[in-house]
Amino acid sequence: MRRFYLIGLITLILGVFLLSNGFVNYSYAGQNKASVQKLIQLSQKCVQNGDLAKAKEYARKAVQADPYSNAAWNNYDKVLMATQQNSEESEESSALEGC
């Protein structure tokens, strides 16, 4: 009979520990999601202003803050494509100026 009480007590303590740990992680995830969204917005604003280096920095920080965020990765891809397109356009214009 004592064995069942001991097993029940251990299960209760373990359950409380796991639940409390889960709640802490959940609240952190909510805060992290908000900061990732803010970084994405800053990155998009920098792209609109033409500051691609700063946009890339913000996009990288968003991915680092939440590597599982599809929105962060999509934004990072868009910034990299804009950077690539910008460098190709500048190469073309410099080649035309040399003619």
MDAnalysis code that builds the backbone (N, CA, C; Angstrom):
import MDAnalysis as mda
import numpy as np

u = mda.Universe.empty(297, n_residues=99, atom_resindex=np.repeat(np.arange(99), 3), trajectory=True)
u.add_TopologyAttr("name", ["N", "CA", "C"] * 99)
u.add_TopologyAttr("resid", np.arange(1, 100))
u.add_TopologyAttr("resname", ["MET", "ARG", "ARG", "PHE", "TYR", "LEU", "ILE", "GLY", "LEU", "ILE", "THR", "LEU", "ILE", "LEU", "GLY", "VAL", "PHE", "LEU", "LEU", "SER", "ASN", "GLY", "PHE", "VAL", "ASN", "TYR", "SER", "TYR", "ALA", "GLY", "GLN", "ASN", "LYS", "ALA", "SER", "VAL", "GLN", "LYS", "LEU", "ILE", "GLN", "LEU", "SER", "GLN", "LYS", "CYS", "VAL", "GLN", "ASN", "GLY", "ASP", "LEU", "ALA", "LYS", "ALA", "LYS", "GLU", "TYR", "ALA", "ARG", "LYS", "ALA", "VAL", "GLN", "ALA", "ASP", "PRO", "TYR", "SER", "ASN", "ALA", "ALA", "TRP", "ASN", "ASN", "TYR", "ASP", "LYS", "VAL", "LEU", "MET", "ALA", "THR", "GLN", "GLN", "ASN", "SER", "GLU", "GLU", "SER", "GLU", "GLU", "SER", "SER", "ALA", "LEU", "GLU", "GLY", "CYS"])
u.atoms.positions = np.array([
    [0.818, -1.193, 0.000],
    [0.000, 0.000, 0.000],
    [0.867, 1.264, 0.000],
    [1.970, 1.214, 0.758],
    [2.873, 2.365, 0.792],
    [3.487, 2.629, -0.576],
    [3.697, 1.558, -1.325],
    [4.300, 1.685, -2.640],
    [3.406, 2.523, -3.566],
    [2.087, 2.316, -3.511],
    [1.171, 3.067, -4.359],
    [1.149, 4.543, -3.979],
    [1.234, 4.846, -2.682],
    [1.281, 6.245, -2.255],
    [2.560, 6.920, -2.755],
    [3.654, 6.202, -2.668],
    [4.930, 6.738, -3.117],
    [4.917, 6.991, -4.632],
    [4.383, 6.046, -5.398],
    [4.307, 6.216, -6.853],
    [3.381, 7.390, -7.194],
    [2.269, 7.510, -6.492],
    [1.333, 8.614, -6.713],
    [1.964, 9.954, -6.399],
    [2.712, 10.029, -5.318],
    [3.368, 11.266, -4.921],
    [4.430, 11.676, -5.942],
    [5.211, 10.737, -6.398],
    [6.247, 11.024, -7.394],
    [5.605, 11.492, -8.705],
    [4.518, 10.846, -9.106],
    [3.816, 11.238, -10.333],
    [3.255, 12.649, -10.204],
    [2.692, 12.974, -9.054],
    [2.144, 14.308, -8.827],
    [3.235, 15.368, -8.896],
    [4.337, 15.145, -8.238],
    [5.444, 16.106, -8.239],
    [5.996, 16.281, -9.653],
    [6.166, 15.193, -10.364],
    [6.676, 15.262, -11.731],
    [5.697, 16.002, -12.645],
    [4.411, 15.738, -12.484],
    [3.397, 16.414, -13.292],
    [3.374, 17.911, -13.048],
    [3.458, 18.327, -11.787],
    [3.470, 19.754, -11.458],
    [4.712, 20.415, -12.038],
    [5.836, 19.743, -11.937],
    [7.083, 20.294, -12.480],
    [6.985, 20.485, -13.994],
    [6.485, 19.476, -14.690],
    [6.404, 19.564, -16.146],
    [5.404, 20.622, -16.592],
    [4.283, 20.740, -15.903],
    [3.292, 21.748, -16.258],
    [3.815, 23.161, -16.028],
    [4.475, 23.373, -14.895],
    [4.986, 24.713, -14.617],
    [6.077, 25.098, -15.606],
    [6.897, 24.170, -15.999],
    [7.939, 24.426, -16.979],
    [7.321, 24.750, -18.340],
    [6.241, 24.090, -18.704],
    [5.564, 24.344, -19.967],
    [4.961, 25.729, -20.023],
    [4.404, 26.202, -18.922],
    [3.812, 27.534, -18.902],
    [4.872, 28.615, -19.067],
    [6.024, 28.424, -18.483],
    [7.101, 29.403, -18.618],
    [7.548, 29.481, -20.068],
    [7.721, 28.342, -20.714],
    [8.148, 28.325, -22.108],
    [7.096, 28.940, -23.015],
    [5.820, 28.731, -22.704],
    [4.748, 29.285, -23.530],
    [4.746, 30.811, -23.473],
    [4.911, 31.378, -22.287],
    [4.904, 32.841, -22.182],
    [6.130, 33.435, -22.876],
    [7.262, 32.763, -22.805],
    [8.458, 33.230, -23.503],
    [8.240, 33.200, -25.014],
    [7.572, 32.150, -25.496],
    [7.321, 32.033, -26.931],
    [6.455, 33.186, -27.422],
    [5.484, 33.619, -26.623],
    [4.636, 34.739, -27.007],
    [5.416, 36.032, -27.109],
    [6.306, 36.260, -26.156],
    [7.144, 37.462, -26.185],
    [8.101, 37.406, -27.374],
    [8.652, 36.247, -27.628],
    [9.603, 36.081, -28.715],
    [8.928, 36.305, -30.061],
    [7.688, 35.838, -30.197],
    [6.959, 36.015, -31.449],
    [6.737, 37.494, -31.747],
    [6.442, 38.272, -30.711],
    [6.232, 39.710, -30.903],
    [7.523, 40.395, -31.331],
    [8.642, 40.007, -30.738],
    [9.909, 40.642, -31.112],
    [10.325, 40.240, -32.527],
    [10.044, 39.009, -32.921],
    [10.355, 38.567, -34.281],
    [9.529, 39.365, -35.283],
    [8.249, 39.562, -34.975],
    [7.386, 40.335, -35.872],
    [7.889, 41.772, -36.013],
    [8.355, 42.356, -34.913],
    [8.887, 43.717, -34.952],
    [10.147, 43.783, -35.824],
    [11.024, 42.792, -35.682],
    [12.236, 42.750, -36.495],
    [11.908, 42.600, -37.982],
    [10.893, 41.805, -38.287],
    [10.473, 41.637, -39.684],
    [9.962, 42.961, -40.237],
    [9.157, 43.668, -39.439],
    [8.637, 44.960, -39.885],
    [9.760, 45.965, -40.124],
    [10.740, 45.985, -39.223],
    [11.876, 46.885, -39.404],
    [12.648, 46.540, -40.676],
    [12.819, 45.260, -40.921],
    [13.527, 44.817, -42.115],
    [12.783, 45.252, -43.372],
    [11.470, 45.083, -43.386],
    [10.680, 45.473, -44.550],
    [10.720, 46.978, -44.780],
    [10.711, 47.732, -43.684],
    [10.789, 49.197, -43.808],
    [12.133, 49.612, -44.402],
    [13.201, 48.940, -43.994],
    [14.525, 49.260, -44.538],
    [14.614, 48.927, -46.029],
    [13.962, 47.841, -46.447],
    [13.942, 47.503, -47.878],
    [13.245, 48.609, -48.651],
    [12.122, 49.092, -48.128],
    [11.392, 50.169, -48.794],
    [12.230, 51.441, -48.892],
    [13.051, 51.687, -47.871],
    [13.910, 52.879, -47.872],
    [15.202, 52.680, -48.649],
    [15.446, 51.460, -49.114],
    [16.632, 51.190, -49.913],
    [17.874, 50.841, -49.115],
    [17.748, 50.685, -47.811],
    [18.891, 50.329, -46.968],
    [18.928, 48.808, -46.807],
    [19.471, 48.139, -47.821],
    [19.435, 46.684, -47.848],
    [20.374, 46.045, -46.821],
    [21.460, 46.700, -46.490],
    [22.380, 46.151, -45.484],
    [21.693, 46.093, -44.118],
    [20.990, 47.156, -43.765],
    [20.276, 47.195, -42.492],
    [19.103, 46.211, -42.516],
    [18.430, 46.095, -43.661],
    [17.316, 45.154, -43.795],
    [17.793, 43.722, -43.592],
    [18.947, 43.418, -44.161],
    [19.506, 42.073, -44.010],
    [19.861, 41.790, -42.553],
    [20.376, 42.785, -41.860],
    [20.731, 42.633, -40.444],
    [19.485, 42.338, -39.599],
    [18.412, 43.105, -39.824],
    [17.180, 42.866, -39.075],
    [16.580, 41.499, -39.403],
    [16.612, 41.120, -40.679],
    [16.069, 39.824, -41.086],
    [16.860, 38.682, -40.456],
    [18.174, 38.831, -40.391],
    [19.020, 37.800, -39.769],
    [18.716, 37.684, -38.286],
    [18.530, 38.824, -37.622],
    [18.205, 38.804, -36.194],
    [16.855, 38.134, -35.931],
    [15.898, 38.343, -36.830],
    [14.582, 37.715, -36.677],
    [14.694, 36.199, -36.785],
    [15.488, 35.723, -37.730],
    [15.684, 34.281, -37.895],
    [16.419, 33.694, -36.691],
    [17.383, 34.429, -36.166],
    [18.107, 33.952, -34.993],
    [17.215, 33.922, -33.755],
    [16.294, 34.889, -33.660],
    [15.400, 34.940, -32.499],
    [14.423, 33.774, -32.504],
    [13.959, 33.372, -33.692],
    [13.050, 32.223, -33.799],
    [13.348, 31.471, -35.086],
    [14.234, 30.483, -35.005],
    [14.612, 29.748, -36.210],
    [13.480, 28.914, -36.806],
    [12.372, 28.753, -36.080],
    [11.249, 27.960, -36.567],
    [10.143, 28.824, -37.173],
    [10.380, 30.121, -37.280],
    [9.369, 31.031, -37.810],
    [9.428, 31.073, -39.335],
    [8.341, 30.640, -39.968],
    [8.276, 30.700, -41.434],
    [8.289, 32.140, -41.919],
    [7.616, 33.025, -41.189],
    [7.569, 34.436, -41.587],
    [8.969, 35.045, -41.577],
    [9.757, 34.709, -40.568],
    [11.121, 35.242, -40.485],
    [11.974, 34.728, -41.647],
    [11.861, 33.451, -41.946],
    [12.644, 32.886, -43.048],
    [12.198, 33.440, -44.395],
    [10.886, 33.597, -44.582],
    [10.393, 34.164, -45.842],
    [10.904, 35.590, -46.038],
    [10.882, 36.367, -44.962],
    [11.386, 37.734, -45.047],
    [12.879, 37.740, -45.357],
    [13.624, 36.863, -44.705],
    [15.068, 36.779, -44.947],
    [15.347, 36.443, -46.413],
    [14.570, 35.500, -46.969],
    [14.734, 35.153, -48.382],
    [14.460, 36.345, -49.288],
    [13.398, 37.095, -48.994],
    [13.056, 38.263, -49.805],
    [14.161, 39.317, -49.762],
    [14.722, 39.520, -48.583],
    [15.805, 40.503, -48.448],
    [17.033, 40.048, -49.223],
    [17.354, 38.766, -49.137],
    [18.509, 38.258, -49.889],
    [18.287, 38.387, -51.391],
    [17.068, 38.110, -51.850],
    [16.784, 38.256, -53.285],
    [16.876, 39.717, -53.710],
    [16.385, 40.631, -52.879],
    [16.478, 42.065, -53.205],
    [17.933, 42.501, -53.242],
    [18.743, 42.002, -52.318],
    [20.169, 42.334, -52.292],
    [20.859, 41.814, -53.549],
    [20.535, 40.574, -53.929],
    [21.123, 39.980, -55.131],
    [20.710, 40.769, -56.373],
    [19.431, 41.115, -56.457],
    [18.942, 41.868, -57.606],
    [19.602, 43.238, -57.680],
    [19.786, 43.868, -56.535],
    [20.425, 45.181, -56.492],
    [21.881, 45.102, -56.952],
    [22.590, 44.063, -56.525],
    [23.997, 43.944, -56.926],
    [24.105, 43.641, -58.415],
    [23.169, 42.841, -58.972],
    [23.193, 42.554, -60.407],
    [22.912, 43.819, -61.212],
    [21.973, 44.637, -60.736],
    [21.653, 45.881, -61.437],
    [22.828, 46.854, -61.402],
    [23.516, 46.913, -60.271],
    [24.662, 47.827, -60.193],
    [25.815, 47.338, -61.066],
    [25.987, 46.008, -61.192],
    [27.014, 45.460, -62.078],
    [26.695, 45.783, -63.528],
    [25.408, 45.666, -63.899],
    [25.010, 45.968, -65.269],
    [25.230, 47.446, -65.594],
    [24.853, 48.317, -64.664],
    [25.014, 49.738, -64.935],
    [26.476, 50.135, -65.001],
    [27.321, 49.519, -64.178],
    [28.753, 49.850, -64.240],
    [29.381, 49.309, -65.519],
    [28.885, 48.183, -66.006],
    [29.402, 47.628, -67.270],
    [28.996, 48.513, -68.442],
    [27.778, 49.060, -68.390],
    [27.324, 49.937, -69.465],
    [28.068, 51.264, -69.456],
    [28.428, 51.740, -68.280],
    [29.163, 52.998, -68.181],
    [30.567, 52.859, -68.747],
    [31.112, 51.659, -68.697],
    [32.460, 51.439, -69.201],
    [32.547, 51.414, -70.709],
    [31.426, 51.313, -71.407],
    [31.432, 51.234, -72.881],
    [31.731, 52.528, -73.531],
])
